[in-house]
Amino acid sequence: MSLAILLAIVACVAVPWAVARWSLRGADLSAFDQPTGERFGGGETPGPELQAVVASLGGLRAVLRGVPLRQRNAVLRRHLDELFAGRELNVRITPVAGGAVAGEWLLAPGGDPSRRTLYIHGGAFVMGSPKSHRTLTARFAELTGGAVLAVDYRLMPEHPRRAGIEDCRSAYRWLLDQGPDGARPATAVFVAGDSAGGNLALSLINWVRDQGLRAPDAVVAMSPLTDATLSSPSLRRNLSTDPLLGPLFGKMARVPQTLLLWFGWLQNRIRPCDPVTSPLRGDLSRLPPVLVQASETEMLFDDSRRYVNRAQAAGSPVRLQRWNHMVHVWQIFNPELPEARAALAEIGKFLNAAAPVASAEGPRAG
């Protein structure tokens, strides 16, 4: 083999690696891996309710068995939308369509339409909908004593990643002056999201701050993806203990990070380390109060831990609540999972401490 050919081979390997290392991955954030937050979750053995939830997740693998790759998203979307179908929800649901914002309003009996929560659903940016997350959005309406706007943002791969980001920004602007009963300024504003929706929520609040818009009174992120560079140690460490994300993304976790970084950039045309998709890597100063909940055994745990530690170092009022044994976004399994009820009660306390309900009985505690 000639020297010229050898040098060409080395360049073909070294240049993509160097670009990924210095331009796509961003800084090493392992300094923010130290323990933090309040720990919840009962004993060391999962309870029967959690075991039932984990067993139900095994059905997801059966749903996908034999499904061609090109049909996978459609099958997952239908499955997620029907996961909690038939649940009786004590809320009024009003569709929002035909304008700049798509989604639905949820308002509990006696709720104040001027107290508003923007809820951004999860689903790996490719699935999920307002329908799939109604067990959560209905509960948020009850906990806050207000209205919840579940935004139906555009999904990948039919739309670019930026489309979903823009939809969430438009929804936030719109919610400030529009409620389920028409135009009226909001008296309290919250933002919440889970998983991919947690990513969009945390990205959104940075944008709101930088645009000089009214900041939300409080923010909740449940099991959020905060780092699109996929650098968190728990992505691989917790692969075998995450019964939801492990089976779905286990193969991807074994792909070299350089390839994942290039794939992320080619797919989104956004550098993975850009704060618009990696809120962990942005300016985390001057944030509103943020509560992050995550399970110690899920693949995205260190995304939460790093975000909270880095935000606290920047002086922002951000808290982490760690839960033992829980599945990814366990809060959606309410009311059947006791830990889901307990986590949502903590969320209710947090939100209403930030913007108390004005009533003769005093603040609503959840």
C-alpha positions as a printed Julia matrix, in Angstrom:
366×3 Matrix{Float64}:
   0.0    0.0    0.0
   1.43   3.35  -1.04
   1.96   6.17   1.41
  -0.57   8.33  -0.45
  -3.31   5.71  -0.09
  -2.49   5.21   3.59
  -2.68   8.94   4.24
  -6.0    9.13   2.41
  -7.44   6.35   4.58
  -6.2    8.04   7.74
  -7.74  11.35   6.62
 -11.09   9.69   5.86
 -11.21   8.39   9.43
  -9.54  11.24  11.29
 -11.36  14.2    9.72
 -14.94  12.99  10.51
 -13.8   12.05  14.03
 -12.18  15.46  14.58
 -15.25  17.32  13.29
 -17.51  15.27  15.56
 -15.21  15.77  18.54
 -14.66  19.51  18.24
 -17.72  20.82  16.38
 -20.63  18.44  17.0
 -20.11  17.03  20.52
 -19.29  20.14  22.51
 -17.58  20.4   25.88
 -17.1   17.51  28.3
 -19.74  17.93  31.03
 -18.76  15.01  33.25
 -18.0   17.48  36.05
 -21.77  17.78  36.51
 -22.33  14.09  37.22
 -22.2   14.45  41.01
 -25.24  13.3   43.03
 -27.98  15.82  43.63
 -31.66  16.13  44.43
 -34.26  14.6   46.72
 -34.66  10.81  46.55
 -38.05   9.13  46.52
 -39.36   5.71  45.64
 -40.01   3.4   48.57
 -38.0    0.24  49.19
 -35.39  -1.58  47.2
 -37.88  -4.0   45.63
 -40.35  -2.78  42.98
 -43.97  -3.04  44.09
 -46.62  -5.13  42.32
 -48.1   -2.1   40.55
 -44.75  -1.26  39.0
 -44.19  -4.88  38.04
 -47.54  -4.8   36.22
 -46.49  -1.64  34.35
 -43.17  -3.22  33.34
 -45.01  -6.35  32.17
 -47.33  -4.2   30.05
 -44.33  -2.6   28.35
 -43.37  -6.05  27.11
 -46.41  -5.81  24.86
 -44.67  -3.04  22.95
 -42.05  -5.48  21.72
 -44.85  -7.8   20.58
 -46.52  -4.94  18.69
 -43.3   -4.22  16.79
 -42.4   -7.85  16.08
 -42.19  -8.39  12.33
 -43.09  -4.78  11.47
 -40.96  -3.4    8.58
 -38.8   -0.43   9.55
 -40.67   1.95   7.24
 -43.95   1.16   9.05
 -42.55   1.31  12.58
 -43.48   4.94  13.33
 -47.08   4.5   12.18
 -47.51   1.4   14.35
 -45.96   3.08  17.39
 -48.13   6.17  16.94
 -51.33   4.15  16.84
 -50.23   2.06  19.82
 -49.37   5.1   21.94
 -52.6    6.9   21.08
 -54.65   3.88  22.16
 -52.6    3.01  25.25
 -54.97   4.77  27.64
 -58.08   4.86  25.45
 -61.3    4.48  27.38
 -60.06   6.24  30.51
 -62.7    8.5   32.05
 -61.22  11.96  32.49
 -62.92  14.63  34.57
 -62.04  17.49  32.2
 -63.58  19.41  29.34
 -61.59  18.93  26.13
 -61.77  21.62  23.44
 -59.91  21.12  20.13
 -57.69  23.93  18.84
 -57.28  23.9   15.06
 -57.41  26.07  11.99
 -55.02  28.74  13.2
 -51.37  29.22  14.11
 -51.63  26.63  16.9
 -52.88  23.04  16.83
 -53.75  20.97  19.87
 -56.42  20.86  22.54
 -57.44  22.63  25.71
 -58.23  20.67  28.86
 -60.11  22.38  31.68
 -61.2   20.7   34.93
 -64.54  21.59  36.56
 -64.23  24.9   38.38
 -60.84  25.59  36.74
 -59.7   29.13  36.01
 -59.13  29.55  32.23
 -56.61  32.32  32.91
 -54.26  29.91  34.74
 -52.57  28.18  31.8
 -50.12  25.36  31.28
 -48.43  24.63  27.98
 -47.9   20.86  27.9
 -45.44  19.38  25.38
 -45.79  15.62  24.93
 -42.94  13.16  24.54
 -42.42  10.45  21.95
 -38.84  10.74  20.65
 -39.95  13.58  18.33
 -41.56  11.01  16.01
 -44.71   9.94  17.9
 -47.1   11.02  20.62
 -50.01  13.44  20.49
 -52.38  15.32  22.8
 -54.52  12.17  22.83
 -51.7    9.87  23.94
 -50.87  12.01  26.97
 -54.31  12.84  28.35
 -53.69  10.96  31.62
 -51.02  13.59  32.27
 -52.6   16.71  30.78
 -55.91  16.07  32.54
 -54.05  15.68  35.83
 -52.13  18.92  35.25
 -55.45  20.71  34.71
 -56.65  19.4   38.07
 -53.4   20.12  39.91
 -53.1   23.7   38.71
 -56.8   24.57  38.92
 -56.49  25.93  35.4
 -56.41  25.12  31.69
 -53.83  23.01  29.87
 -52.93  23.58  26.22
 -51.59  20.28  24.84
 -49.78  21.38  21.71
 -49.91  19.08  18.67
 -46.49  20.01  17.31
 -45.24  18.68  13.98
 -43.37  15.39  14.17
 -40.35  13.96  12.43
 -39.59  12.56   9.91
 -42.43  14.17   7.93
 -41.26  17.55   9.22
 -37.81  18.85  10.23
 -36.9   19.1   13.9
 -37.09  22.89  13.71
 -40.79  22.7   12.82
 -41.67  21.2   16.2
 -39.51  23.79  17.96
 -41.28  26.63  16.14
 -44.7   25.14  16.94
 -43.92  25.17  20.67
 -42.73  28.77  20.48
 -45.87  29.83  18.64
 -48.04  28.0   21.15
 -46.36  29.76  24.07
 -46.82  33.2   22.54
 -50.46  32.41  21.76
 -51.22  31.01  25.22
 -50.16  34.24  26.91
 -53.26  36.0   25.54
 -55.6   33.18  24.52
 -57.48  30.72  26.7
 -60.04  27.97  26.14
 -62.85  30.55  26.24
 -61.24  33.17  24.01
 -58.89  36.12  24.26
 -57.85  36.98  27.81
 -54.43  37.6   29.35
 -53.03  34.77  31.44
 -52.77  35.33  35.18
 -50.44  32.34  35.71
 -48.33  30.49  33.16
 -46.65  27.11  33.46
 -44.7   24.95  31.0
 -44.39  21.18  31.29
 -43.16  18.31  29.16
 -41.92  14.73  29.29
 -38.99  13.04  27.54
 -38.7   14.69  24.09
 -41.33  17.14  25.29
 -39.13  17.92  28.27
 -36.34  18.73  25.83
 -38.64  21.1   23.94
 -39.86  22.67  27.19
 -36.34  23.38  28.48
 -35.25  24.7   25.1
 -38.35  26.9   25.01
 -37.71  28.63  28.33
 -34.23  29.68  27.17
 -35.81  31.2   24.06
 -38.54  32.92  26.11
 -35.88  34.52  28.32
 -33.77  35.63  25.36
 -36.82  37.07  23.55
 -37.8   39.12  26.59
 -41.23  37.51  26.78
 -43.14  36.95  29.99
 -41.41  34.06  31.76
 -43.45  31.1   32.98
 -44.1   31.07  36.7
 -42.72  27.53  36.91
 -41.59  24.67  34.65
 -41.76  20.89  35.0
 -39.62  18.44  33.0
 -40.24  14.72  33.45
 -37.42  12.4   32.31
 -36.2   14.99  29.8
 -33.66  14.55  27.05
 -31.34  17.51  27.66
 -28.28  16.6   25.58
 -28.64  15.69  21.9
 -24.95  14.74  21.78
 -25.97  11.57  23.66
 -23.0   11.9   26.0
 -24.65  11.02  29.32
 -23.11   7.93  30.96
 -26.53   6.53  31.94
 -27.46   6.06  28.27
 -25.28   2.98  28.32
 -25.04   2.24  32.04
 -28.83   1.94  32.42
 -29.5    0.2   29.12
 -30.48  -3.05  30.85
 -32.56  -1.4   33.6
 -34.79   0.76  31.37
 -37.71  -1.44  30.24
 -39.07   1.21  27.87
 -36.15   2.97  26.2
 -33.82  -0.02  26.41
 -35.73  -2.2   23.93
 -36.52   0.75  21.64
 -33.06   2.32  21.5
 -30.7   -0.37  22.74
 -29.17  -0.97  19.32
 -28.58   2.75  18.83
 -26.77   2.94  22.17
 -24.18   0.52  20.83
 -23.36   2.67  17.79
 -20.1    4.68  18.12
 -20.8    8.21  19.26
 -19.04   9.75  16.26
 -21.55   8.1   13.92
 -24.47   9.18  16.09
 -23.25  12.78  16.09
 -22.95  12.83  12.31
 -26.35  11.19  11.92
 -27.93  13.77  14.24
 -26.43  16.64  12.29
 -27.39  15.22   8.9
 -30.92  14.47  10.08
 -31.66  17.8   11.75
 -29.21  20.2   10.12
 -28.55  21.42  13.66
 -25.3   20.66  15.47
 -26.09  18.21  18.29
 -24.36  20.51  20.78
 -26.48  23.52  19.75
 -28.52  24.64  22.8
 -31.7   24.71  20.7
 -31.66  20.89  20.75
 -29.34  20.43  23.75
 -30.67  22.82  26.43
 -28.07  21.41  28.85
 -25.4   23.16  26.78
 -26.98  26.6   26.7
 -26.99  29.57  29.06
 -28.79  28.26  32.15
 -28.76  31.5   34.12
 -31.86  33.56  34.91
 -34.26  30.66  34.49
 -37.66  30.48  36.19
 -38.2   27.82  38.88
 -37.78  24.38  37.28
 -38.6   20.97  38.74
 -37.04  17.94  37.06
 -38.18  14.41  37.91
 -36.25  11.36  36.71
 -35.73   7.71  37.53
 -32.3    6.56  38.66
 -32.62   3.44  36.48
 -33.65   5.05  33.19
 -31.28   5.77  30.33
 -31.85   9.55  30.49
 -31.13   9.91  34.22
 -27.79  11.67  33.77
 -29.4   14.09  31.29
 -31.51  15.29  34.21
 -28.69  15.25  36.77
 -26.29  17.19  34.57
 -28.94  19.77  33.66
 -29.88  20.43  37.27
 -26.28  20.64  38.49
 -25.28  22.98  35.68
 -28.36  25.19  36.14
 -27.74  25.44  39.88
 -24.11  26.39  39.19
 -25.46  29.19  36.98
 -27.61  30.45  39.86
 -31.02  29.28  38.62
 -33.72  27.82  40.95
 -33.74  24.32  39.47
 -34.48  21.16  41.51
 -34.18  17.43  40.87
 -36.41  14.74  42.37
 -34.91  11.25  41.91
 -37.13   8.18  42.0
 -36.08   4.62  42.64
 -36.83   1.82  40.12
 -39.28   3.86  38.04
 -39.79   3.44  34.3
 -39.26   6.31  31.89
 -42.06   8.9   32.38
 -43.77   6.76  35.01
 -46.08   9.68  35.84
 -48.2    8.81  32.79
 -49.28   5.59  34.53
 -51.66   7.32  36.88
 -53.7    6.62  38.9
 -52.75   2.92  38.9
 -49.11   3.47  39.92
 -48.69   4.83  43.49
 -45.35   6.43  42.61
 -47.04   8.25  39.73
 -49.62   9.69  42.1
 -46.9   10.71  44.53
 -44.78  12.35  41.83
 -47.74  14.3   40.48
 -48.6   15.44  43.99
 -45.06  16.84  44.3
 -45.55  18.6   40.96
 -48.81  20.12  42.19
 -47.12  21.48  45.31
 -44.3   22.93  43.24
 -46.53  24.65  40.68
 -48.93  26.12  43.19
 -46.13  27.38  45.41
 -44.9   29.36  42.38
 -48.34  30.78  41.53
 -50.87  30.08  44.3
 -54.53  29.68  43.47
 -56.44  32.71  44.74
 -59.33  31.32  46.76
 -60.88  31.51  50.19
 -59.46  28.09  50.98
 -55.91  29.17  50.11
 -53.44  27.71  47.64
 -54.28  24.4   46.0
 -51.66  21.84  47.06
 -52.48  19.02  44.67
